[in-house]
């Protein structure tokens, strides 16, 4: 089903380089809010170290966010040393296509990582990319995300066995 993630992890830093290699992933599209940063817009040392490790291993990495807050997104991208694209309109395909073109990789070799089923997972699945769901960093959220969480929880409980 288009709403089920291909892979499921507690957080981004629990995604191993070995798992990425086994799935032939060469490019990573990262969400920001509650995936890389918490509600207070803090990027943890663990996230910074994880992004550095995937970059050092040769993976292409980029932020794709629905946010219109340039200060927030550019700050996170600068801390992580990666490019970013805003106003992505996930789950629509246009943002994903833009990053895929820049990566110059087939969709099957790109994974999109995020904490929302209806944006990150759905968008990746619509593009035939690998969808990786991570649990939200914390429970405090913006109202426009919070109302969807019970529905996402129901969907995730129904998902078939997936990696991790």
C-alpha positions as CSV (number, residue, x, y, z in Angstrom):
1,X,0.0,0.0,0.0
2,X,1.2,3.5,-0.8
3,X,1.0,4.6,2.8
4,X,3.2,1.9,4.2
5,X,6.9,2.7,4.6
6,X,9.5,0.4,3.2
7,X,11.6,0.7,6.3
8,X,10.9,1.9,9.9
9,X,13.4,3.2,12.4
10,X,13.3,4.9,15.8
11,X,15.3,7.8,14.5
12,X,17.7,8.8,11.7
13,X,20.8,7.9,13.6
14,X,19.6,4.3,14.0
15,X,19.7,3.9,10.2
16,X,23.0,2.0,9.6
17,X,25.3,2.4,6.6
18,X,25.0,-1.4,6.2
19,X,21.2,-1.1,5.8
20,X,21.6,1.6,3.2
21,X,24.1,-0.4,1.3
22,X,22.0,-3.6,1.4
23,X,19.1,-1.7,-0.2
24,X,21.4,-0.2,-2.8
25,X,20.6,3.3,-1.6
26,X,23.0,6.0,-2.9
27,X,21.0,9.2,-2.2
28,X,19.1,10.4,0.8
29,X,16.3,13.0,0.9
30,X,15.8,14.2,4.5
31,X,12.8,15.9,6.1
32,X,13.5,18.5,8.7
33,X,10.8,19.1,11.4
34,X,10.7,16.3,13.9
35,X,13.1,14.2,11.7
36,X,16.3,16.2,12.0
37,X,15.3,18.9,14.5
38,X,13.0,19.0,17.5
39,X,10.2,21.5,18.1
40,X,12.8,24.0,19.5
41,X,14.7,23.7,16.2
42,X,17.7,22.0,17.8
43,X,19.9,19.6,15.7
44,X,21.4,17.0,18.1
45,X,25.0,16.0,18.0
46,X,23.9,12.5,17.1
47,X,22.1,13.7,14.0
48,X,25.1,15.8,13.0
49,X,27.4,12.9,13.4
50,X,25.0,10.6,11.4
51,X,24.8,13.0,8.5
52,X,28.5,13.4,8.5
53,X,29.0,9.6,8.4
54,X,26.7,9.1,5.5
55,X,28.3,11.9,3.6
56,X,31.8,10.5,4.3
57,X,30.5,7.1,3.0
58,X,29.7,8.7,-0.3
59,X,26.0,9.1,-0.1
60,X,24.3,12.1,-1.7
61,X,22.2,13.9,0.9
62,X,19.7,16.8,0.6
63,X,16.9,18.3,2.7
64,X,13.5,18.5,1.1
65,X,11.0,20.4,3.3
66,X,7.5,21.7,3.0
67,X,8.4,24.6,5.2
68,X,8.5,28.2,4.0
69,X,10.8,29.2,6.9
70,X,14.1,29.9,5.1
71,X,16.0,30.9,8.2
72,X,15.2,27.6,9.9
73,X,15.9,25.3,6.9
74,X,19.0,27.1,5.8
75,X,20.4,27.0,9.4
76,X,19.9,23.2,9.6
77,X,21.4,22.7,6.1
78,X,24.4,24.8,7.0
79,X,25.0,22.9,10.3
80,X,24.8,19.7,8.3
81,X,26.7,20.9,5.3
82,X,24.1,19.9,2.8
83,X,21.8,21.5,0.2
84,X,18.1,22.1,0.8
85,X,14.9,22.7,-1.1
86,X,11.9,24.3,0.5
87,X,8.2,24.6,-0.3
88,X,8.3,21.1,-1.6
89,X,4.6,20.4,-1.5
90,X,5.1,16.8,-0.4
91,X,3.6,14.4,-1.2
92,X,3.4,15.9,-4.7
93,X,6.2,14.6,-7.0
94,X,7.8,17.9,-8.0
95,X,10.2,18.3,-5.1
96,X,11.2,14.7,-5.2
97,X,11.8,15.0,-9.0
98,X,14.0,18.1,-8.5
99,X,16.3,16.3,-6.0
100,X,16.4,13.1,-8.1
101,X,17.5,15.2,-11.1
102,X,20.2,16.8,-9.0
103,X,21.3,13.5,-7.6
104,X,21.3,12.0,-11.1
105,X,20.2,8.7,-9.7
106,X,17.4,6.3,-10.5
107,X,14.5,6.5,-8.0
108,X,15.2,2.9,-6.8
109,X,18.5,4.2,-5.4
110,X,17.1,7.1,-3.5
111,X,15.5,6.9,0.0
112,X,13.3,9.6,1.5
113,X,13.4,9.8,5.3
114,X,10.8,11.5,7.4
115,X,8.4,11.3,10.3
116,X,5.1,11.7,8.4
117,X,3.2,9.1,6.5
118,X,1.1,11.6,4.5
119,X,4.0,13.6,3.2
120,X,7.3,11.8,3.4
121,X,6.3,8.2,3.0
122,X,3.5,8.8,0.5
123,X,5.7,11.1,-1.6
124,X,8.6,8.6,-1.7
125,X,6.3,5.7,-2.6
126,X,4.6,7.7,-5.3
127,X,8.0,8.3,-6.8
128,X,9.0,4.6,-6.5
129,X,11.8,5.7,-4.1
130,X,12.5,3.8,-0.8
131,X,10.4,5.3,2.0
132,X,12.0,5.3,5.4
133,X,9.7,6.3,8.3
134,X,11.4,7.5,11.5
135,X,9.5,8.2,14.7
136,X,9.0,11.9,15.5
137,X,11.8,13.3,17.7
138,X,9.3,14.6,20.3
139,X,5.5,14.8,20.9
140,X,5.2,18.6,20.8
141,X,4.2,19.5,17.3
142,X,2.6,22.1,15.1
143,X,-1.2,21.9,15.0
144,X,-1.2,21.0,11.3
145,X,0.8,17.9,12.0
146,X,-0.7,16.9,15.3
147,X,-4.2,16.1,14.1
148,X,-2.8,13.5,11.6
149,X,-0.8,11.5,14.1
150,X,-3.7,9.2,15.3
151,X,-4.4,8.3,11.7
152,X,-0.7,7.7,11.0
153,X,-0.5,5.5,14.1
154,X,-3.4,3.4,12.9
155,X,-1.8,3.0,9.4
156,X,1.6,2.1,10.9
157,X,0.1,-0.6,13.1
158,X,-1.5,-2.2,10.0
159,X,1.7,-2.2,7.9
160,X,3.2,-5.5,6.9
161,X,6.6,-6.5,8.3
162,X,9.2,-4.1,7.0
163,X,12.9,-3.7,7.6
164,X,13.7,-2.7,11.1
